[in-house]
């Protein structure tokens, strides 16, 4: 993938919509944790992990050309 391919992907309307949905999911999970943290530690960990995974996707950056 070239840097331009990455830029095209990041600016694609579908990608932007997916990223907006991920931000909404993060906000929703954070709100849930704010109201129910500590009641079910396993569920807290699941929500925290999902939040981090979504943030990792949102923070993805171009790292150079791949071999494809």
C-alpha positions in Angstrom: 0.0 0.0 0.0 1.3 3.4 -0.9 0.9 6.5 1.2 -1.6 7.8 -1.3 -3.6 4.6 -1.1 -3.7 5.0 2.7 -4.8 8.7 2.4 -7.5 7.6 -0.1 -8.7 5.0 2.3 -8.7 7.4 5.3 -10.6 10.0 3.3 -13.1 7.6 1.8 -16.7 8.4 2.9 -17.3 4.8 4.0 -14.1 4.8 6.1 -15.2 8.1 7.6 -18.6 6.7 8.5 -17.1 3.6 10.1 -14.7 5.8 12.1 -17.7 7.9 13.3 -19.5 4.7 14.4 -16.4 3.6 16.3 -16.3 6.9 18.1 -20.0 6.5 19.0 -19.3 3.0 20.3 -16.5 4.3 22.4 -18.7 7.0 23.9 -21.5 4.5 24.6 -19.2 2.0 26.3 -17.6 4.8 28.3 -21.0 5.9 29.5 -22.0 2.4 30.4 -18.7 2.0 32.4 -19.4 5.3 34.1 -22.7 4.0 35.4 -21.9 0.3 36.1 -18.2 0.0 36.7 -17.4 -2.5 39.4 -20.7 -4.4 39.3 -19.3 -7.0 36.9 -15.5 -6.9 36.5 -15.5 -9.3 33.6 -17.9 -7.1 31.7 -15.8 -4.0 32.7 -12.7 -5.7 31.2 -14.6 -6.6 28.0 -15.8 -3.0 27.6 -12.4 -1.6 28.3 -10.8 -3.9 25.8 -13.3 -3.0 23.1 -12.7 0.7 23.8 -9.0 0.2 23.4 -9.4 -1.9 20.2 -11.6 0.8 18.7 -9.1 3.5 19.6 -6.3 1.5 18.0 -8.2 1.4 14.8 -9.0 5.1 14.9 -5.3 5.9 15.6 -3.9 3.8 12.7 -1.2 5.6 10.8 0.7 4.9 7.6 3.9 3.0 8.2 5.4 2.6 4.8 4.8 0.5 1.7 3.8 -3.1 2.0 5.1 -5.9 -0.1 1.8 -6.4 -1.9 
